[in-house]
Amino acid sequence: MDVLEIGPGYGPTTRALVGLVPKLTALELDPRLAEDLERTLGGRATIVQGDGSAMPFGDDSFSAVVCFTMLHHIPSAELQDRLFAEACRVLRPGGVFAGSDSGMSLGVRLLHVGDTMVVVDPDTFDGRLSRADFTEVRIERAAPPRRSFRFTARKPHETG
């Protein structure tokens, strides 16, 4: 597998993934965080500083794209939708887009005081992924009282 992680931030999931997949690329918007990841993981993963809503990769570049608890950091639903479309574009046919995110809660809101927080509604998320051309969309909510969710979706296989 050739996996792309979008928005690794400080890299806790990146550090876990690097030992699990044959080839890992991490795309981080924040130049300082990308530099820190390069310093700690360079050689074991490819670290790219860039924007998930305008990815610097060719079409059909990755077998899987993942993102973990970062979608709510994207400053608008429109930019989130562009990221979903970009994830589909860079996936190979049949590839999987998977991840998780936090829902709205007092605790999550307090963690984001002074920070971007545009919560993805799991009730409408499947439609948003479908509009980005994903199929086989699955959304799984955490058991109450948690408001987080995880998801998987697939880029359609080529036809004809």
DSSP file (Angstrom, degrees, kcal/mol; ACC not computed):
  #  RESIDUE AA STRUCTURE BP1 BP2  ACC     N-H-->O    O-->H-N    N-H-->O    O-->H-N    TCO  KAPPA ALPHA  PHI   PSI    X-CA   Y-CA   Z-CA
    1    1 A M              0   0    0      0, 0.0    22,-1.2     0, 0.0     2,-0.6   0.000 360.0 360.0 360.0 146.3    0.0    0.0    0.0
    2    2 A D  E     -a   23   0A   0     20,-0.1    61,-1.9    19,-0.1    62,-1.3  -0.938 360.0-167.4-119.1 101.9    1.0    3.6   -0.7
    3    3 A V  E     -ab  24  64A   0     20,-2.8    22,-2.6    -2,-0.6     2,-0.5  -0.746  16.1-159.0-105.9 138.1   -0.8    5.6    1.9
    4    4 A L  E     -ab  25  65A   0     60,-2.3    62,-2.9    -2,-0.4     2,-0.5  -0.964   6.1-161.5-110.1 126.1   -1.4    9.4    2.2
    5    5 A E  E     -ab  26  66A   0     20,-3.0    22,-2.9    -2,-0.5     2,-0.5  -0.945  10.3-152.1-104.7 125.0   -2.2   10.9    5.6
    6    6 A I  E    S+a   27   0A   0     60,-2.9    62,-0.5    -2,-0.5    22,-0.2  -0.824  70.5   0.8 -96.8 131.5   -3.7   14.3    5.4
    7    7 A G        +     0   0    0     20,-3.0    -1,-0.2    -2,-0.5    61,-0.2   0.941  64.3 170.8  66.4  54.1   -3.2   16.7    8.3
    8    8 A P    >   -     0   0    0      0, 0.0     3,-2.4     0, 0.0     5,-0.3   0.680  16.1-174.1 -71.7 -15.2   -1.0   14.7   10.7
    9    9 A G  T 3  S-     0   0    0      1,-0.3    28,-0.1     2,-0.1    -2,-0.1  -0.393  73.8  -1.5  60.4-126.0   -0.4   17.8   12.9
   10   10 A Y  T 3  S-     0   0    0     -2,-0.2    -1,-0.3    26,-0.1     0, 0.0   0.620 106.0-116.1 -74.6 -12.7    2.2   16.8   15.6
   11   11 A G    <>  +     0   0    0     -3,-2.4     4,-2.5    -4,-0.1     5,-0.2   0.680  66.5 140.2  96.0  19.3    2.2   13.3   14.1
   12   12 A P  H  > S+     0   0    0      0, 0.0     4,-1.2     0, 0.0     5,-0.1   0.930  86.1  39.7 -62.6 -40.8    0.9   10.8   16.7
   13   13 A T  H  > S+     0   0    0     -5,-0.3     4,-2.9     2,-0.2     5,-0.2   0.840 112.8  57.1 -74.5 -30.8   -1.0    8.8   14.0
   14   14 A T  H  > S+     0   0    0     -6,-0.2     4,-2.4     1,-0.2    -1,-0.2   0.917 104.5  51.8 -63.2 -43.5    1.9    9.2   11.6
   15   15 A R  H  < S+     0   0    0     -4,-2.5     4,-0.5     1,-0.2    -1,-0.2   0.852 113.6  45.0 -62.6 -33.8    4.3    7.6   14.1
   16   16 A A  H >< S+     0   0    0     -4,-1.2     3,-0.7    -5,-0.2     4,-0.3   0.913 114.5  47.8 -73.9 -43.1    1.8    4.7   14.4
   17   17 A L  H >X S+     0   0    0     -4,-2.9     3,-2.3     1,-0.2     4,-1.7   0.845  96.0  71.5 -67.3 -34.5    1.2    4.3   10.6
   18   18 A V  T 3< S+     0   0    0     -4,-2.4    -1,-0.2     1,-0.3    -2,-0.1   0.785 102.9  43.4 -59.0 -27.5    4.9    4.5    9.6
   19   19 A G  T <4 S+     0   0    0     -3,-0.7    -1,-0.3    -4,-0.5    -2,-0.2   0.503 114.5  51.3 -91.3  -4.3    5.4    1.0   11.0
   20   20 A L  T <4 S+     0   0    0     -3,-2.3    -2,-0.2    -4,-0.3    -1,-0.1   0.680 103.6  51.7-106.4 -22.6    2.2   -0.4    9.6
   21   21 A V  S  < S-     0   0    0     -4,-1.7     3,-0.2     1,-0.1    -1,-0.1  -0.899  73.0-130.2-122.1 147.9    2.3    0.5    5.9
   22   22 A P  S    S+     0   0    0      0, 0.0     2,-0.4     0, 0.0   -20,-0.1   0.869  96.4  19.3 -62.8 -37.9    5.0   -0.1    3.3
   23   23 A K  E    S-a    2   0A   0    -22,-1.2   -20,-2.8     2,-0.0     2,-0.4  -0.972  70.8-175.7-141.4 122.6    5.0    3.5    2.0
   24   24 A L  E     -a    3   0A   0     -2,-0.4    22,-2.7    20,-0.4     2,-0.4  -0.964   6.8-175.8-124.4 132.2    3.6    6.6    3.9
   25   25 A T  E     -ac   4  46A   0    -22,-2.6   -20,-3.0    -2,-0.4     2,-0.5  -0.987  10.6-159.5-120.1 134.9    3.3   10.2    2.7
   26   26 A A  E     -ac   5  47A   0     20,-2.9    22,-3.2    -2,-0.4     2,-0.6  -0.970   1.7-158.9-118.0 129.2    2.1   12.8    5.2
   27   27 A L  E     +ac   6  48A   0    -22,-2.9   -20,-3.0    -2,-0.5     2,-0.4  -0.929  16.4 177.8-109.3 113.0    0.7   16.1    3.9
   28   28 A E  E     - c   0  49A   0     20,-2.5    22,-1.5    -2,-0.6     6,-0.1  -0.966  23.6-159.0-123.1 129.0    0.7   18.9    6.5
   29   29 A L  S    S+     0   0    0     -2,-0.4    -1,-0.1    20,-0.2    22,-0.1   0.897  74.8  80.3 -70.4 -42.7   -0.4   22.5    6.0
   30   30 A D     >  -     0   0    0      1,-0.2     4,-2.6    20,-0.1     5,-0.2  -0.540  69.8-152.3 -73.6 116.9    1.6   24.0    8.9
   31   31 A P  H  > S+     0   0    0      0, 0.0     4,-2.3     0, 0.0    -1,-0.2   0.867  94.1  51.4 -59.6 -37.1    5.2   24.6    7.8
   32   32 A R  H  > S+     0   0    0      2,-0.2     4,-2.3     1,-0.2     5,-0.1   0.920 112.1  45.4 -67.0 -43.1    6.6   24.3   11.3
   33   33 A L  H  > S+     0   0    0      2,-0.2     4,-2.4     1,-0.2    -1,-0.2   0.895 112.4  51.7 -67.6 -38.6    4.7   21.0   12.0
   34   34 A A  H  X S+     0   0    0     -4,-2.6     4,-2.4     2,-0.2    -2,-0.2   0.910 110.2  49.5 -62.2 -41.6    5.8   19.6    8.6
   35   35 A E  H  X S+     0   0    0     -4,-2.3     4,-2.2    -5,-0.2    -2,-0.2   0.907 110.2  50.3 -64.2 -41.9    9.4   20.5    9.4
   36   36 A D  H  X S+     0   0    0     -4,-2.3     4,-2.1     2,-0.2    -2,-0.2   0.911 111.5  48.4 -62.1 -42.6    9.2   18.8   12.8
   37   37 A L  H  X>S+     0   0    0     -4,-2.4     4,-3.4     2,-0.2     5,-0.6   0.901 110.0  51.9 -64.9 -40.3    7.8   15.7   11.2
   38   38 A E  H  X5S+     0   0    0     -4,-2.4     4,-1.7     1,-0.2    -1,-0.2   0.913 110.3  49.3 -60.6 -41.9   10.5   15.7    8.6
   39   39 A R  H  <5S+     0   0    0     -4,-2.2    -1,-0.2     1,-0.2    -2,-0.2   0.889 121.5  33.3 -65.9 -39.4   13.1   15.9   11.4
   40   40 A T  H  <5S+     0   0    0     -4,-2.1    -2,-0.2    -5,-0.1    -1,-0.2   0.799 135.5  21.0 -89.7 -28.9   11.6   13.1   13.4
   41   41 A L  H >X5S+     0   0    0     -4,-3.4     3,-2.7    -5,-0.2     4,-1.4   0.494  81.8 130.0-119.9  -6.3   10.3   10.8   10.6
   42   42 A G  B 3<<S+g   45   0B   0     -4,-1.7     4,-0.1    -5,-0.6    -4,-0.0  -0.224  76.4  29.7 -52.4 137.1   12.2   11.7    7.5
   43   43 A G  T 34 S+     0   0    0      2,-0.8    -1,-0.3     1,-0.0     3,-0.1  -0.044 120.4  55.9  97.3 -30.8   13.6    8.6    5.9
   44   44 A R  T <4 S+     0   0    0     -3,-2.7   -20,-0.4     1,-0.3     2,-0.3   0.631 120.6  15.4-103.2 -20.2   10.7    6.5    7.2
   45   45 A A  B  < S-g   42   0B   0     -4,-1.4    -2,-0.8    -7,-0.1     2,-0.6  -0.981  77.6-115.4-147.2 153.7    7.9    8.6    5.6
   46   46 A T  E     -c   25   0A   0    -22,-2.7   -20,-2.9    -2,-0.3     2,-0.5  -0.844  31.3-159.3 -91.3 122.0    7.7   11.3    3.0
   47   47 A I  E     -c   26   0A   0     -2,-0.6     2,-0.4   -22,-0.2   -20,-0.2  -0.904   9.8-175.3-107.2 126.1    6.6   14.6    4.6
   48   48 A V  E     -c   27   0A   0    -22,-3.2   -20,-2.5    -2,-0.5     2,-0.6  -0.980  20.2-141.6-123.9 129.2    5.1   17.2    2.3
   49   49 A Q  E     +c   28   0A   0     -2,-0.4     2,-0.3   -22,-0.2   -20,-0.2  -0.811  55.0 107.0 -87.3 120.6    4.1   20.7    3.3
   50   50 A G        -     0   0    0    -22,-1.5     2,-0.5    -2,-0.6     5,-0.1  -0.986  67.3 -77.3-178.8 177.8    0.9   21.6    1.5
   51   51 A D    >   -     0   0    0      3,-0.5     3,-1.6    -2,-0.3   -23,-0.1  -0.814  22.2-148.1-101.7 125.7   -2.8   22.1    1.5
   52   52 A G  T 3  S+     0   0    0     -2,-0.5     3,-0.5     1,-0.3    34,-0.1   0.700 100.2  58.5 -65.0 -19.6   -5.2   19.2    1.5
   53   53 A S  T 3  S+     0   0    0      1,-0.3    -1,-0.3    33,-0.1    32,-0.0   0.489 119.7  28.2 -89.2  -2.1   -7.8   21.2   -0.5
   54   54 A A  S <  S-     0   0    0     -3,-1.6    -3,-0.5    29,-0.0    -1,-0.3  -0.480  88.8-164.0-150.7  70.4   -5.2   21.6   -3.3
   55   55 A M        -     0   0    0     -3,-0.5     2,-0.4     1,-0.1    -3,-0.1  -0.314  20.4-138.3 -70.1 139.1   -2.9   18.6   -3.1
   56   56 A P  S    S+     0   0    0      0, 0.0     2,-0.3     0, 0.0    -1,-0.1  -0.114  71.4 100.8 -86.4  38.4    0.4   18.6   -4.9
   57   57 A F  S    S-     0   0    0     -2,-0.4     3,-0.1     1,-0.0    -2,-0.0  -0.881  72.6-109.4-123.5 154.1    0.1   15.0   -6.1
   58   58 A G    >   -     0   0    0     -2,-0.3     3,-0.8     1,-0.2    -1,-0.0  -0.256  47.8 -79.0 -74.3 165.9   -0.9   13.5   -9.4
   59   59 A D  T 3  S+     0   0    0      1,-0.2    31,-0.3     2,-0.1    -1,-0.2  -0.313 113.7  12.9 -60.0 146.5   -4.2   11.7  -10.1
   60   60 A D  T 3  S+     0   0    0     29,-2.3    -1,-0.2    31,-0.5    31,-0.2   0.828  83.7 138.2  57.7  38.7   -4.4    8.1   -8.9
   61   61 A S    <   +     0   0    0     29,-1.1     2,-0.3    -3,-0.8    30,-0.2   0.744  55.3  45.7 -86.5 -25.1   -1.2    8.4   -6.7
   62   62 A F  E     - d   0  91A   0     28,-2.6    30,-2.9     1,-0.1   -59,-0.2  -0.897  56.5-149.6-128.7 148.6   -2.2    6.5   -3.6
   63   63 A S  E    S+     0   0A   0    -61,-1.9    33,-1.4    -2,-0.3     2,-0.3   0.712  91.8  16.4 -83.7 -22.3   -3.9    3.2   -2.7
   64   64 A A  E     -bd   3  96A   0    -62,-1.3   -60,-2.3    31,-0.2     2,-0.4  -0.994  60.4-161.8-149.3 147.1   -5.4    4.7    0.5
   65   65 A V  E     -bd   4  97A   0     31,-2.5    33,-2.4    -2,-0.3     2,-0.3  -0.999  18.7-179.4-127.5 132.3   -5.9    8.2    2.0
   66   66 A V  E     -bd   5  98A   0    -62,-2.9   -60,-2.9    -2,-0.4     2,-0.3  -0.935  13.1-179.1-132.0 154.3   -6.5    8.7    5.7
   67   67 A C  E     - d   0  99A   0     31,-1.5    33,-1.6    -2,-0.3     2,-0.5  -0.952  10.9-158.3-152.3 136.7   -7.1   11.6    8.1
   68   68 A F  E     - d   0 100A   0    -62,-0.5    33,-0.2    -2,-0.3   -55,-0.1  -0.954  66.6 -30.1-127.1 116.0   -7.6   11.5   11.8
   69   69 A T  S    S+     0   0    0     31,-2.3    32,-0.2    -2,-0.5    -1,-0.1   0.860 108.4  98.9  50.7  46.7   -9.3   14.1   13.9
   70   70 A M    >   +     0   0    0     30,-0.6     3,-2.0   -64,-0.1     4,-0.4   0.522  46.9  88.2-131.9 -15.7   -8.4   17.0   11.6
   71   71 A L  G >  S+     0   0    0     29,-0.4     3,-1.8     1,-0.3    47,-0.1   0.865  85.6  59.4 -58.0 -37.0  -11.4   17.7    9.4
   72   72 A H  G 3  S+     0   0    0      1,-0.3    46,-2.7    45,-0.1    -1,-0.3   0.622  95.0  65.8 -68.7 -10.6  -12.9   20.1   12.0
   73   73 A H  G <  S+     0   0    0     -3,-2.0    -1,-0.3    44,-0.2    -2,-0.2   0.566  75.9 100.5 -84.3  -9.5   -9.7   22.2   11.7
   74   74 A I  S <  S-     0   0    0     -3,-1.8    44,-0.2    -4,-0.4     6,-0.1  -0.669  79.3-131.9 -78.1 128.3  -10.5   23.1    8.1
   75   75 A P  S    S+     0   0    0      0, 0.0     2,-0.3     0, 0.0    -1,-0.1   0.479  75.9  20.0 -72.1  -3.6  -12.0   26.6    8.2
   76   76 A S     >  -     0   0    0      1,-0.1     4,-2.1    42,-0.1     5,-0.1  -0.993  69.0-119.3-157.3 156.8  -15.1   26.1    6.0
   77   77 A A  H  > S+     0   0    0     -2,-0.3     4,-2.7     1,-0.2     5,-0.2   0.863 115.1  58.2 -62.6 -35.4  -17.4   23.4    4.7
   78   78 A E  H  > S+     0   0    0      2,-0.2     4,-1.9     1,-0.2    -1,-0.2   0.921 107.7  45.0 -61.8 -43.8  -16.5   24.4    1.2
   79   79 A L  H  > S+     0   0    0      2,-0.2     4,-2.2     1,-0.2    -1,-0.2   0.868 111.1  54.1 -68.9 -35.6  -12.8   23.8    1.9
   80   80 A Q  H  X S+     0   0    0     -4,-2.1     4,-2.2     2,-0.2    -2,-0.2   0.941 108.5  49.4 -59.8 -45.8  -13.7   20.5    3.5
   81   81 A D  H  X S+     0   0    0     -4,-2.7     4,-2.2     1,-0.2    -2,-0.2   0.867 108.7  52.7 -62.8 -36.3  -15.6   19.5    0.4
   82   82 A R  H  X S+     0   0    0     -4,-1.9     4,-2.5     2,-0.2    -1,-0.2   0.895 107.7  52.0 -65.0 -38.5  -12.6   20.4   -1.8
   83   83 A L  H  X S+     0   0    0     -4,-2.2     4,-2.8     2,-0.2    -2,-0.2   0.917 108.4  50.8 -62.6 -42.2  -10.4   18.2    0.4
   84   84 A F  H  X S+     0   0    0     -4,-2.2     4,-2.0     1,-0.2    -2,-0.2   0.921 111.4  47.7 -61.6 -42.9  -12.8   15.3   -0.1
   85   85 A A  H  X S+     0   0    0     -4,-2.2     4,-2.2     1,-0.2    -1,-0.2   0.895 112.6  49.1 -64.5 -39.7  -12.7   15.8   -3.9
   86   86 A E  H  X S+     0   0    0     -4,-2.5     4,-2.4     2,-0.2    -2,-0.2   0.896 107.6  54.4 -66.4 -40.1   -8.9   16.0   -3.8
   87   87 A A  H  X S+     0   0    0     -4,-2.8     4,-0.9     1,-0.2    -2,-0.2   0.915 110.8  46.6 -59.4 -42.1   -8.7   12.8   -1.7
   88   88 A C  H  < S+     0   0    0     -4,-2.0     3,-0.4     1,-0.2    -2,-0.2   0.911 110.9  52.8 -65.6 -41.9  -10.8   11.1   -4.4
   89   89 A R  H  < S+     0   0    0     -4,-2.2   -29,-2.3     1,-0.2    -2,-0.2   0.906 111.1  44.5 -60.9 -43.7   -8.7   12.5   -7.2
   90   90 A V  H  < S+     0   0    0     -4,-2.4   -28,-2.6   -31,-0.3   -29,-1.1   0.617  96.5  94.4 -82.6 -10.8   -5.4   11.3   -5.7
   91   91 A L  E  < S-d   62   0A   0     -4,-0.9   -31,-0.5    -3,-0.4   -28,-0.2  -0.545  78.7-120.6 -77.6 145.2   -6.7    7.8   -4.9
   92   92 A R  E >   -     0   0A   0    -30,-2.9     3,-2.8    -2,-0.2    63,-0.3  -0.485  49.6 -77.3 -72.9 154.4   -6.3    5.0   -7.3
   93   93 A P  E 3  S+     0   0A   0      0, 0.0    64,-0.3     0, 0.0    -1,-0.1  -0.319 125.1  20.2 -53.6 132.5   -9.5    3.4   -8.6
   94   94 A G  E 3  S+     0   0A   0     61,-1.8    63,-0.1    62,-0.3   -31,-0.0   0.337  96.0 141.0  86.3  -6.3  -10.8    1.1   -5.9
   95   95 A G  E <   -     0   0A   0     -3,-2.8    60,-2.7    61,-0.2     2,-0.4  -0.228  47.6-121.6 -70.0 160.1   -8.7    3.0   -3.2
   96   96 A V  E     -dE  64 154A   0    -33,-1.4   -31,-2.5    58,-0.2     2,-0.5  -0.857  13.7-161.3-110.9 136.3  -10.1    3.7    0.2
   97   97 A F  E     +dE  65 153A   0     56,-2.8    56,-1.9    -2,-0.4     2,-0.3  -0.974  30.3 162.7-108.1 124.2  -10.5    7.0    2.0
   98   98 A A  E     +dE  66 152A   0    -33,-2.4   -31,-1.5    -2,-0.5     2,-0.3  -0.967   4.5 112.5-143.9 156.1  -10.8    6.5    5.8
   99   99 A G  E     -dE  67 151A   0     52,-2.0    52,-2.6    -2,-0.3     2,-0.3  -0.989  40.9-108.4 172.5-162.5  -10.6    8.4    9.0
  100  100 A S  E     -dE  68 150A   0    -33,-1.6   -31,-2.3    -2,-0.3   -30,-0.6  -0.963  20.8-175.0-151.5 162.2  -12.2    9.8   12.1
  101  101 A D  E     - E   0 149A   0     48,-2.3    48,-2.2    -2,-0.3     2,-0.3  -0.983  26.7-103.8-157.5 166.0  -13.3   13.1   13.5
  102  102 A S        -     0   0    0     -2,-0.3    18,-0.5    46,-0.2    46,-0.2  -0.667  26.6-145.5 -93.0 146.0  -14.7   14.7   16.6
  103  103 A G        -     0   0    0     -2,-0.3     2,-0.3    16,-0.1    44,-0.2  -0.401  41.2 -69.4 -95.1-178.3  -18.3   15.9   16.9
  104  104 A M        +     0   0    0     -2,-0.1     2,-0.3    43,-0.1    -1,-0.1  -0.578  65.6 142.3 -77.7 131.1  -19.5   18.9   18.9
  105  105 A S     >  -     0   0    0     -2,-0.3     4,-2.7     1,-0.1     5,-0.2  -0.958  61.1-106.3-155.9 163.2  -19.3   18.7   22.7
  106  106 A L  H  > S+     0   0    0     -2,-0.3     4,-2.6     1,-0.2     5,-0.2   0.925 120.1  50.5 -59.9 -44.5  -18.4   21.1   25.5
  107  107 A G  H  > S+     0   0    0      2,-0.2     4,-1.8     1,-0.2    -1,-0.2   0.921 112.5  45.2 -61.2 -45.2  -15.1   19.4   26.0
  108  108 A V  H  > S+     0   0    0      2,-0.2     4,-0.9     1,-0.2    -1,-0.2   0.910 112.8  51.9 -64.9 -41.5  -14.1   19.5   22.3
  109  109 A R  H >< S+     0   0    0     -4,-2.7     3,-0.9     1,-0.2    -2,-0.2   0.914 108.5  50.7 -61.6 -42.5  -15.3   23.2   22.1
  110  110 A L  H >< S+     0   0    0     -4,-2.6     3,-1.1     1,-0.3    -1,-0.2   0.860 105.9  55.8 -64.7 -34.9  -13.2   24.1   25.1
  111  111 A L  H 3< S+     0   0    0     -4,-1.8    -1,-0.3     1,-0.2    -2,-0.2   0.735 110.3  47.6 -65.7 -21.1  -10.1   22.5   23.5
  112  112 A H  T X< S+     0   0    0     -4,-0.9     3,-2.6    -3,-0.9     2,-0.3   0.135  71.7 141.4-111.3  19.2  -10.6   24.7   20.5
  113  113 A V  T <  S+     0   0    0     -3,-1.1     3,-0.1     1,-0.3    -3,-0.1  -0.473  85.5   8.7 -60.4 124.5  -11.1   28.1   22.1
  114  114 A G  T 3  S+     0   0    0      1,-0.3     2,-0.3    -2,-0.3    -1,-0.3   0.576 118.1  97.9  78.6   9.7   -9.3   30.5   19.8
  115  115 A D  S <  S-     0   0    0     -3,-2.6    -1,-0.3     2,-0.0     2,-0.2  -0.867  84.9 -88.1-127.0 159.3   -8.8   27.7   17.2
  116  116 A T        +     0   0    0     -2,-0.3     2,-0.2   -43,-0.1   -42,-0.1  -0.454  45.6 170.1 -66.7 134.7  -10.7   26.7   14.1
  117  117 A M        +     0   0    0     -2,-0.2     2,-0.6   -42,-0.1   -44,-0.2  -0.715  10.7 161.0-151.5  97.5  -13.5   24.3   14.7
  118  118 A V        -     0   0    0    -46,-2.7   -44,-0.2    -2,-0.2   -42,-0.1  -0.891  34.5-144.3-116.0  95.8  -16.0   23.6   11.8
  119  119 A V        -     0   0    0     -2,-0.6     2,-0.5     1,-0.1   -16,-0.1  -0.343   4.6-132.9 -68.7 136.0  -17.6   20.4   12.9
  120  120 A V        -     0   0    0    -18,-0.5   -16,-0.1    -2,-0.1    -1,-0.1  -0.789  20.0-133.4 -86.1 124.8  -18.5   17.8   10.2
  121  121 A D    >>  -     0   0    0     -2,-0.5     3,-1.5     1,-0.2     4,-1.2  -0.708   7.6-154.3 -81.5 115.1  -22.0   16.6   10.8
  122  122 A P  H 3> S+     0   0    0      0, 0.0     4,-0.6     0, 0.0    -1,-0.2   0.753  91.7  65.3 -63.2 -21.1  -22.0   12.7   10.5
  123  123 A D  H 34 S+     0   0    0      1,-0.2     4,-0.1     2,-0.1    -2,-0.0   0.754 115.7  26.9 -71.7 -23.2  -25.7   12.8    9.5
  124  124 A T  H <> S+     0   0    0     -3,-1.5     4,-1.7     2,-0.1     3,-0.2   0.419  97.7  92.3-114.5  -2.5  -24.8   14.7    6.2
  125  125 A F  H  X S+     0   0    0     -4,-1.2     4,-2.5     1,-0.2     5,-0.2   0.873  79.9  57.8 -64.1 -39.1  -21.3   13.4    5.8
  126  126 A D  H  X S+     0   0    0     -4,-0.6     4,-2.2     1,-0.2    -1,-0.2   0.903 107.3  48.7 -60.4 -40.0  -22.2   10.5    3.6
  127  127 A G  H  > S+     0   0    0     -3,-0.2     4,-2.3     2,-0.2    -1,-0.2   0.882 109.4  52.3 -65.2 -38.5  -23.9   12.8    1.1
  128  128 A R  H  X S+     0   0    0     -4,-1.7     4,-0.9     2,-0.2    -2,-0.2   0.908 111.3  46.4 -64.6 -41.2  -20.8   15.1    1.0
  129  129 A L  H  <>S+     0   0    0     -4,-2.5     5,-2.2     1,-0.2     3,-0.4   0.886 110.6  53.2 -68.6 -37.5  -18.5   12.1    0.3
  130  130 A S  H ><5S+     0   0    0     -4,-2.2     3,-1.9     1,-0.2    -2,-0.2   0.901 105.3  54.1 -62.7 -40.6  -20.9   10.8   -2.4
  131  131 A R  H 3<5S+     0   0    0     -4,-2.3    -1,-0.2     1,-0.3    -2,-0.2   0.756 102.0  58.7 -64.9 -23.5  -20.9   14.3   -4.1
  132  132 A A  T 3<5S-     0   0    0     -4,-0.9    -1,-0.3    -3,-0.4    -2,-0.2   0.285 128.5-101.8 -86.0  10.1  -17.0   14.0   -4.1
  133  133 A D  T < 5S+     0   0    0     -3,-1.9     2,-0.2     1,-0.3    -3,-0.2   0.617  75.2 142.6  80.1  17.4  -17.6   10.8   -6.2
  134  134 A F      < -     0   0    0     -5,-2.2    -1,-0.3    21,-0.1     2,-0.2  -0.589  29.2-166.1 -83.3 151.9  -17.0    8.3   -3.4
  135  135 A T  E     +F  154   0A   0     19,-3.1    19,-3.0    -2,-0.2    -1,-0.0  -0.727  63.4  39.5-123.4 177.1  -19.0    5.1   -3.2
  136  136 A E  E    S-     0   0A   0     -2,-0.2     2,-0.3    17,-0.2    -1,-0.2   0.861  76.7-176.4  49.8  42.4  -19.5    2.5   -0.5
  137  137 A V  E     -     0   0A   0     -3,-0.2     2,-0.4    16,-0.1    16,-0.2  -0.535   7.0-176.9 -74.5 130.4  -19.6    5.2    2.2
  138  138 A R  E     -F  152   0A   0     14,-2.9    14,-2.0    -2,-0.3     2,-0.5  -0.997   8.2-170.8-131.1 129.4  -19.9    4.0    5.7
  139  139 A I  E     -F  151   0A   0     -2,-0.4     2,-0.5    12,-0.2    12,-0.2  -0.979   3.5-171.2-118.5 128.8  -20.1    6.3    8.8
  140  140 A E  E     -F  150   0A   0     10,-3.1    10,-2.5    -2,-0.5     2,-0.2  -0.968  10.1-151.3-124.7 117.2  -19.9    4.7   12.3
  141  141 A R  E     -F  149   0A   0     -2,-0.5     8,-0.2     8,-0.2     6,-0.1  -0.592  22.1-112.7 -85.4 145.6  -20.7    6.9   15.3
  142  142 A A        -     0   0    0      6,-2.7    -1,-0.1    -2,-0.2     0, 0.0  -0.373  45.3 -88.7 -68.6 155.4  -19.0    6.2   18.7
  143  143 A A  S >  S-     0   0    0      1,-0.1     3,-1.4    -2,-0.1     5,-0.2  -0.368  70.9 -56.1 -63.8 143.7  -21.3    5.0   21.5
  144  144 A P  T 3  S+     0   0    0      0, 0.0    -1,-0.1     0, 0.0     3,-0.1  -0.253 119.6  31.9 -56.3 148.6  -22.9    7.8   23.5
  145  145 A P  T 3  S+     0   0    0      0, 0.0    -2,-0.1     0, 0.0    -3,-0.0  -0.987 104.0  85.5 -89.9   4.7  -22.0   10.1   25.1
  146  146 A R    <   -     0   0    0     -3,-1.4   -41,-0.0     1,-0.1   -44,-0.0  -0.330  56.9-161.7 -65.8 146.8  -19.1   10.4   22.7
  147  147 A R        +     0   0    0    -44,-0.2   -43,-0.1    -3,-0.1    -1,-0.1   0.200  51.0 113.2-114.7  13.9  -19.8   12.4   19.5
  148  148 A S        -     0   0    0    -46,-0.2    -6,-2.7    -5,-0.2     2,-0.3  -0.341  43.1-169.7 -81.6 167.5  -16.9   11.2   17.4
  149  149 A F  E     -EF 101 141A   0    -48,-2.2   -48,-2.3    -8,-0.2     2,-0.3  -0.976  12.8-147.6-150.2 161.4  -17.3    9.1   14.3
  150  150 A R  E     -EF 100 140A   0    -10,-2.5   -10,-3.1    -2,-0.3     2,-0.3  -0.917  18.8-168.7-128.8 161.0  -15.2    7.2   11.8
  151  151 A F  E     -EF  99 139A   0    -52,-2.6   -52,-2.0    -2,-0.3     2,-0.3  -0.970  16.0-166.3-147.7 157.5  -15.7    6.6    8.2
  152  152 A T  E     +EF  98 138A   0    -14,-2.0   -14,-2.9    -2,-0.3     2,-0.3  -0.981  14.1 169.0-140.0 149.0  -14.7    4.7    5.1
  153  153 A A  E     -E   97   0A   0    -56,-1.9   -56,-2.8    -2,-0.3     2,-0.4  -0.970  20.4-137.4-152.8 158.2  -15.4    5.4    1.4
  154  154 A R  E     -EF  96 135A   0    -19,-3.0   -19,-3.1    -2,-0.3   -58,-0.2  -0.952  13.6-127.7-125.8 140.4  -14.1    4.0   -1.8
  155  155 A K        -     0   0    0    -60,-2.7   -61,-1.8    -2,-0.4   -21,-0.1  -0.711  47.6-103.4 -76.7 132.1  -13.1    5.5   -5.1
  156  156 A P        -     0   0    0      0, 0.0   -62,-0.3     0, 0.0   -61,-0.2  -0.186  33.8-109.4 -57.8 148.4  -15.0    3.7   -7.8
  157  157 A H        -     0   0    0    -64,-0.3   -63,-0.0   -63,-0.1    -3,-0.0  -0.437  45.0 -91.5 -69.1 151.3  -13.2    1.1   -9.9
  158  158 A E        -     0   0    0     -2,-0.1     2,-0.3     1,-0.1    -1,-0.1  -0.338  43.1-137.3 -62.4 147.1  -12.6    2.1  -13.5
  159  159 A T              0   0    0      1,-0.1    -1,-0.1    -3,-0.1     0, 0.0  -0.802 360.0 360.0-107.7 152.9  -15.2    1.0  -15.9
  160  160 A G              0   0    0     -2,-0.3    -1,-0.1     0, 0.0    -2,-0.0   0.453 360.0 360.0  59.0 360.0  -14.8   -0.5  -19.4
